Amino acid sequence: MRQRITAALMIVVVTTSVGLVGAAPAAAGDTAAATSNHAASVTFADQTSGGTTVTVDEVTLPDGGFVTIHDSSLADGETLGSVAGTSAYLEAGTHENVTVTLADSLNDDERLTAMAHRDTDGDRAYTFVSSNGEADGPFTADGGAVAASANVTVSAAVSISDQPTDGGSIVVDSVELSEGGFVTIHDASLLDGETFASVRGTSEYLEAGHHENVRVHLDDELSENATVIPMPHTDSNDNEMYDFVAEEGGADGPYVDDDGAIVDTATATVQAEASATFDAQASGGNHVTVERVFVPEGGFVAMHDSSINDGETFDSVRGTSEYLSPGLHHDVTVALDDPLTEDDTLVAMPHTDSNGNETYDFVAEEGGADGPYTADGGAVVDVGMVTVSASVSLADQTSDGTSVVVEDVDLSEGGFVTIHDSSLFAGETLGSVIGTSAYLEAGHHANVTVTLDEPISETRSLVAMPHTDSNSNEMYDFVENEGGADGPFTADGGAVVDAGTVSVPAAVSISDQESDGSIVVDSVTLSNGGFVTIHDATVLDGAVFDSVRGTSEYLGPGTHENVEISLDSPYEEDGVAVAMPHMDTDGDETYDFVADEGASDGPYTANGGAIVADASVMASGGLDESDGMNESDDMDDSDDMDGSDGMDDTDESSGMDDADSSDDESAESDGSPGFGVAIAALSLLGAGLIALRSRR
C-alpha cells in the first residue's frame, strides 16, 4: 500500500474552540527530537533505481525542512534547474530511508546530490524553485551546503514479502522499471544455474514506472512451500511479449546493475486455509476496506455486522466484494448494500464460490451455495470496529496547481471535503484551508475535484479532510465562522484525514487584456525552464501548430511575472489567448516545437493534458460581447479541467463558457490541464507530445 499520512496522524479536536491541534509525524523514516547541538547531515549511498524514485539513507535536520535531490547540472551552476525532486516536509530530527519521487524519470545513470533544505518561511511547503531561490535554501556548514552525492544506476527495483499462496499466483509488492517490461517469478533452482527452467510465470507487460501489488499467475504452479524470486525483465524487442524463455535468453533479458540481475526473494507458503485481515477504521458507512484477503480457491469477502453473533446468518450480511481470483489480495474494497448508521463491529468473512459462477449467492440461496471458508471447525473471520463518520483517500498526483482530485471520500452525512496545506500540522487550523469541494450528499464519492482558492506553483504535501455541514445550509462555513460551524468528521479522537504529494511541474496565469501586437502573461512557473507560448482558440480544433501566435524568450527554472510576448501573428479581432508552458526538451534554449513539428519542446503536462490558462483578448477598444468569445470558441470547465474528457464535436464541449472568460476584464484565469485531452485524437497525441518527457 502506498505510504502516506493517514488518519493515524491524529489532529485532536479541542471542543472548547472547535480548533485543531497536534502535529503529523515525519513522512518517512524514524524521527528523533532535535536538540540544539544537532547539525544538519545527509547520508546518500550509491543505488539502483527504476528511475522514478531514489532513497536517502539518512537526513538530520536541526529544524524542520526537506531533503532535495539535485541532478548533475548542479555542478554547472544550475541551482534551480538541477532540482529533480524533493521530500515531503520533515520534522526536526533524524529520518531514515526517505524516498524521494523524481519529477522527471531518469533515463541514464547519473550522479545525484541529496541536499538538506530549510523551511525558511515556515509554511512547510518547499518553495525554493518557485521563489527563485529566495526561500527554503539549503542548510550550510563550513561555507557550503549540507549535501551528499551518490551514483544512481538506472535499471529496475523490486520487492516482495513472504506470503500464502494457492500455488497458482504470487503477488509482487512493488516493481519499478526504467523502461517497459515484465516481472518474472523464478524458483530457487535459479540459484543452481537453471536460468530458464526456474521460470514459473511472468506478469503482463508493464509500462515504465512504479507498480504495486503485481499479481503474477504461475504457468508452473507450486505444489509445496518454496522460495520465490521476482526478477524484472526488459522488453528488448519492444513487442510487449515475454520472449526470454522462448528465445533462450536472446530477448527480454533481466534488468541488471553492477551486482548482476536485480532480484528479491520471499517464502511462498502453499496453504488451503483462507485468511482475512480487517483493521478498525472510520467509514462513512458505505464502504469498508479489508487490508488483506487470501482465498485459496477464489471467492469473495463478505462483511457481516455484529448481529451474526445472535445467529442472524443471512440478515447480518451488509455487503460483499467483487469476485476474487484464487490467491492473495490487498486492500479489497467492499461496498455496503445496507449502509451502517451507527458504530459497529463488522466481521470480514471469506466465502467460497462453490457453484463457480463468480457471483455471490450465499444469501439468495439461503446458504445452499458460496458458504464461508472454514478452519478448526468454524468460519474463517477477522473483526474490526467501524466508526461511522467519514473516510478519505488522497492519492499522489500531478496537477497544474489550480485543483486537486480527491480519489475517494465516504460521508455518513452530507458535507464537504477540504484541502489543507501542511501548515495544518503546525497548528494553522483555519489558515491551512486552501480549497473545498462543492456540497456532497451523504454517501460515497469518487474523484472529487477541489478547486484551490489560490493556485500552488510547486510540489506540496496536501491534506484532504472531510468536513460536516453542521448548520445544514450546504455552504462551507468552517473558516468564516472560525471553526464554529462545519468542523471535521472525527474518529478515535482525531479528524479524519489523508495526505498526498501533489506535484506541479508548471503553472501559468493570464488575465483578460487588450492586445496591440503583444500578450502579457501574468505569471509562469517552470520547474525545468522553457517557454510560455500563446496559442489562439483554433488549438481546440486541432490546429496544434498553426494556432501558435507567439512565444517567449527562453525562461529559466523558477517564477517569471509579467512576461510580455511579441506576437508573430497579432490578433486582428477579439479572441482567446491560450497560454501554455513549454519545455526545452533539447536544451538549446530555442523554441523548436513548431519547427520540429512537435518532436521537441512539447508542453508541460499534468494528468494527461497540457497545462494551460486562457483569457479573452480585445484586438482594439473595449470588450464587445458580440465580437468576443462565442460558444464555438469557449472552453467549459469540464473540458478545461478534466483530463478524462475527449474532444466533442459540439461547440459547448470544445470551448470555454462565458462565465469562465469575459465576465470580468480583470479576472485572472489560472492554468488547467484539459487542453491536451481535448485534442487527444489529433496530432498532439499522435506525436507523443502529451507524455511528460524527461529533461535528459
Order of alpha helices (4+ residues) and beta strands (2+ residues): beta-beta-beta-beta-beta-beta-beta-beta-beta-beta-beta-beta-beta-beta-beta-beta-beta-beta-beta-beta-beta-beta-beta-beta-beta-beta-beta-beta-beta-beta-beta-beta-beta-beta-beta-beta-beta-beta-beta-beta-beta-beta-beta-beta-beta-beta-beta-beta-beta-beta-beta-beta-alpha-alpha-alpha-beta-alpha-alpha
